[in-house]
Amino acid sequence: MSHLFRLGVILVVVWLLLSGIYEPLMLSFGALSIFIALWLTKRMLRIDKEQYTFFVTLSLVKFLSQLFYKIVVSNYDVTLRVLGIRPVESTFITIEVPFDNDVAKVLYANAITLTPGSASIALSENTLLVHTICEQGAHDLAQGDILNIMPKQYRVKNIENSKV
């Protein structure tokens, strides 16, 4: 309950500072908005009992820097394809998701989506459907391009091409 109280105080202060209008109608709109936000937060806390701890480690920092590099390289590749210098070879690929941890699965799917030219479409228990703008991107994903940079704190199932 102290979490909701702190959140309420923060919302009131932020609303008052950003609004700048202190007329009764606007104050009542603000109070109603804050009440709804607190009600939704309380409801979400009651519904979502699963807690995931996400530790910032050296392997996570390494992952983010490698992902940033892949994003820059993919941006360059997509730019060349949009300009017509390279061909667009749109394709779908289904790849195995080698993680037991739900957070690792989501991080893996989002890392693929963050790199331009690829998008995670559907995540199931053990597979991920990905759309890529080129066949080379699909081949790279199948060879573990993103899998090999994933943070080491996530346990990987047995996969031959995995270097994690």
C-alpha positions as CSV (number, residue, x, y, z in Angstrom):
1,M,0.0,0.0,0.0
2,S,2.9,2.4,0.6
3,H,3.8,1.8,-3.1
4,L,0.5,3.2,-4.2
5,F,0.8,6.1,-1.7
6,R,4.2,7.1,-3.1
7,L,3.0,6.7,-6.7
8,G,-0.1,8.9,-5.8
9,V,2.1,11.6,-4.4
10,I,4.4,11.5,-7.4
11,L,1.5,11.7,-9.8
12,V,-0.1,14.6,-7.9
13,V,3.2,16.6,-7.9
14,V,3.9,15.9,-11.6
15,W,0.4,16.7,-12.6
16,L,0.4,20.0,-10.7
17,L,3.8,21.0,-12.1
18,L,2.9,20.1,-15.7
19,S,-0.6,21.4,-15.7
20,G,-0.1,24.9,-14.3
21,I,-3.8,25.5,-14.2
22,Y,-5.3,25.4,-10.7
23,E,-9.0,26.0,-11.4
24,P,-11.6,23.7,-9.7
25,L,-12.6,21.9,-12.9
26,M,-9.0,21.2,-13.9
27,L,-8.1,20.1,-10.4
28,S,-11.0,17.7,-10.4
29,F,-10.0,16.3,-13.8
30,G,-6.5,15.8,-12.4
31,A,-7.8,14.1,-9.3
32,L,-10.0,11.8,-11.4
33,S,-7.1,10.9,-13.7
34,I,-4.8,10.1,-10.7
35,F,-7.5,8.0,-9.1
36,I,-8.0,6.0,-12.3
37,A,-4.2,5.5,-12.6
38,L,-3.9,4.3,-9.0
39,W,-6.9,2.0,-9.4
40,L,-5.4,0.5,-12.5
41,T,-2.0,0.1,-10.8
42,K,-3.6,-1.6,-7.8
43,R,-5.5,-3.9,-10.1
44,M,-2.4,-4.8,-12.2
45,L,-0.4,-5.5,-9.0
46,R,-3.1,-7.9,-7.9
47,I,-3.3,-9.6,-11.2
48,D,0.4,-9.8,-12.0
49,K,2.0,-11.9,-9.3
50,E,5.0,-13.0,-11.3
51,Q,8.1,-11.1,-10.5
52,Y,11.2,-11.1,-12.7
53,T,14.5,-9.8,-11.4
54,F,16.6,-8.2,-14.1
55,F,20.2,-7.7,-13.1
56,V,22.5,-5.3,-14.9
57,T,25.7,-7.3,-15.4
58,L,28.8,-7.0,-17.5
59,S,27.3,-9.6,-20.0
60,L,24.1,-7.4,-20.3
61,V,26.2,-4.3,-21.0
62,K,28.2,-6.3,-23.6
63,F,24.9,-7.6,-25.1
64,L,23.6,-4.0,-25.4
65,S,26.7,-2.7,-27.1
66,Q,26.8,-5.6,-29.6
67,L,23.1,-5.1,-30.2
68,F,23.6,-1.4,-30.9
69,Y,26.3,-2.3,-33.4
70,K,24.0,-4.8,-35.1
71,I,21.3,-2.1,-35.2
72,V,23.7,0.3,-37.0
73,V,24.8,-2.3,-39.5
74,S,21.2,-3.3,-40.2
75,N,20.1,0.3,-40.6
76,Y,22.8,0.7,-43.3
77,D,21.6,-2.5,-45.0
78,V,18.0,-1.5,-45.0
79,T,18.8,2.0,-46.3
80,L,20.6,0.4,-49.3
81,R,17.6,-1.9,-49.9
82,V,15.1,1.0,-49.7
83,L,17.2,3.0,-52.2
84,G,17.2,0.1,-54.6
85,I,21.0,-0.6,-54.4
86,R,20.4,-4.0,-52.9
87,P,17.3,-6.2,-53.7
88,V,14.5,-6.7,-51.2
89,E,14.0,-10.4,-50.7
90,S,11.2,-10.6,-48.1
91,T,11.0,-13.9,-46.3
92,F,9.7,-15.6,-43.2
93,I,11.7,-18.0,-41.0
94,T,10.9,-20.0,-38.0
95,I,13.7,-20.3,-35.5
96,E,14.0,-22.3,-32.3
97,V,13.9,-20.4,-29.1
98,P,16.5,-22.0,-26.9
99,F,15.5,-20.4,-23.6
100,D,13.5,-21.7,-20.6
101,N,13.1,-18.3,-19.0
102,D,10.2,-16.1,-20.3
103,V,12.3,-12.9,-19.9
104,A,15.1,-14.4,-22.0
105,K,12.5,-15.3,-24.7
106,V,11.1,-11.8,-24.8
107,L,14.6,-10.2,-24.8
108,Y,15.6,-12.5,-27.7
109,A,12.4,-11.7,-29.7
110,N,12.8,-8.0,-29.0
111,A,16.5,-7.9,-29.9
112,I,15.5,-9.4,-33.3
113,T,12.8,-6.9,-33.8
114,L,15.1,-4.0,-32.8
115,T,17.4,-4.7,-35.7
116,P,16.0,-3.0,-38.8
117,G,15.0,-5.4,-41.5
118,S,13.6,-8.1,-39.2
119,A,10.5,-8.4,-37.0
120,S,9.4,-11.1,-34.6
121,I,5.9,-12.0,-35.6
122,A,4.8,-14.8,-33.3
123,L,6.5,-16.3,-30.2
124,S,5.4,-19.8,-29.1
125,E,6.8,-22.0,-26.4
126,N,9.8,-23.2,-28.5
127,T,9.7,-21.3,-31.8
128,L,9.7,-17.8,-33.1
129,L,8.3,-16.7,-36.4
130,V,10.4,-13.9,-37.9
131,H,10.0,-11.7,-41.0
132,T,13.2,-10.5,-42.6
133,I,13.7,-8.1,-45.5
134,C,16.4,-10.2,-47.0
135,E,17.4,-13.9,-47.2
136,Q,20.9,-13.1,-45.8
137,G,19.2,-11.8,-42.6
138,A,17.1,-14.9,-42.3
139,H,20.3,-17.0,-42.8
140,D,22.1,-15.0,-40.2
141,L,19.3,-15.5,-37.7
142,A,19.2,-19.3,-38.4
143,Q,23.0,-19.4,-37.7
144,G,22.5,-17.7,-34.3
145,D,23.4,-14.1,-35.1
146,I,21.4,-12.7,-32.3
147,L,21.5,-15.8,-30.1
148,N,25.3,-15.6,-29.8
149,I,25.2,-12.2,-28.3
150,M,22.5,-12.9,-25.7
151,P,23.5,-12.2,-22.0
152,K,25.2,-15.2,-20.4
153,Q,22.9,-15.1,-17.3
154,Y,20.2,-16.9,-19.3
155,R,20.5,-20.7,-19.5
156,V,20.4,-22.0,-23.0
157,K,18.9,-25.4,-23.9
158,N,21.1,-27.8,-25.9
159,I,21.6,-26.3,-29.4
160,E,24.5,-27.2,-31.6
161,N,25.3,-23.8,-33.0
162,S,24.9,-22.0,-29.7
163,K,28.0,-20.2,-28.3
164,V,26.2,-18.8,-25.2
